[in-house]
Amino acid sequence: MTIRVAELTFLEHFAPRYGIPVPRHVSGTVSRAEIKKVLSEWGGTALVKPDVLTGKRGRAGAVVEVSTVQDALRELKRVSGLEINGHVPRTAYLVEKIPADYEIFTAITYNSSYLSPTFTVSLEGGMDIEDVVEEKKITIPVDIFRGLDAYQAGELLAELGCSQALISPLSRHMVSLWDLFISTGMISAEINPWRVTSQGNAVACDFKGIVDEANFKAKAPGIEYPDYPESISLFEEEMAAWSASSHQGQAHVSDLGGKKILPIIFGGGASTIITETLEVAGGDPMFLSDFGGNPPYERMLQSAKLCFNHKLSQAKLLLILGGKANNTYIDVTFSAIADALLSFAEEHGPLSLPVVVGRGGPRLVKGLLALKQALEYLRLPHVIFGPDTPVTLVAEYAAKLANALPAESEVKS
């Protein structure tokens, strides 16, 4: 199991502990007098943000600038009651607005192509990070024992053309981010953006992370992970009921509110890494899924049918991906997925989306043949990757392909 970490938890617990500079902030439950005081201290403006377990809050209209006490009170109440990408906020809070000359993106995540954590940095961070070309991002592996040092971070910043005066302080902040990542059992940690002021100060203005709950480091003293309101979609409700009906194989999903990639993912921890890779690469996955544990044919068939019935007609791309299995029969799971696709097409008509496949494990060739036959029968364009291709590279490929596809309106015109 994993724990998703939102910005407010980062501001309250992690940033002070690891010396990461952040904007000043106060809870949305503070008094009117306190709001008036902080607005005065912060230069007359502040941002209202929801404490919610989803990204793209700004695009959803849930991050609002306020300049009066009355506006702040009204927006704190409104924003705390919004449903954002299928998720309900725990609360709302006020945070200082940081003026900046430019923004920086950083992320640390485990990457199967390197068999180690990787550190990614770009001098073009912000809401449109998915649109930044690969030439303006750099990713390097980080030795799990030696960690990320300021010299490595400084080299990356220099290579990207960062101002010489900023390299030293920024490098120290990035080492602090690594310390946070490695000390708390995280499998991913992203700050986007660091806002760099005209005085050369870098401030971490948004954060999201995922903690491996099974890691003993996740139980660090003094760290509290809040409970968030549940907002369960019909899709999640039906899948949860189906999952509870049998212990043969896993059938777990968590709706993410995405609109591009429908992910049928296998592999426990790999599913989280794949989903995070899709999100960072702009793949906008519809849900997080895990269908491992060697499910029998009927179990996988119904799981796939539920995914397709709820999501396939809105998807731009179908991704079927997992690491190299040890005890899951690939021919059984892939035959079930193939039959679920055929059943959906028989009921709803022809399909017109590309399919990206990547997998390894027992009886792989037989499974790939069964799936390939169905895809060819349905005339669906497809790309199949073998077990030697890292799942993160397959996920990045799928995200790029989904982003390159024309919008539905363009297709119709």
Buried (B, 14 or more C-beta within 10 A) or exposed (E): EBBBBBBBBBBBBBBEBBEBBBBBBBBBEBEEEBBEBBBEEBEEBBBBBBBBBBBBBBEBEBBBEBEEBEBBBBBBEBBBEBBBBBBBBBBBBBBBBBEBEBBBBBBBBBBBBBEBBBBBBBBBBBBEBBEBEEEEBBBBEBEEEEBBBBEBBBBBBEEBEBBEEBBEBBBBBBBBBBBBBBEBBBBBBBBBBBBBEEEEBBBBBBBBBBBBEEEEEBEBEEBEBBEBEEBEBEBBEBBBEBBEEEEEBBBBBBBBBBBBBBBBBBBBBBBBBBBBBBBBBBBBBBBBBBBBBBBBBEBBBBBBBBBBBBBBEEBBBBBBBBBBBEEBBBBBBBBBBBBBBBBBBEEEEEBEBBBBBBBBBBBBEBBBBBBBEBBEEBEBEBEBBEBEBBBBBBBBBBBEBBBEBEEEEEEEE
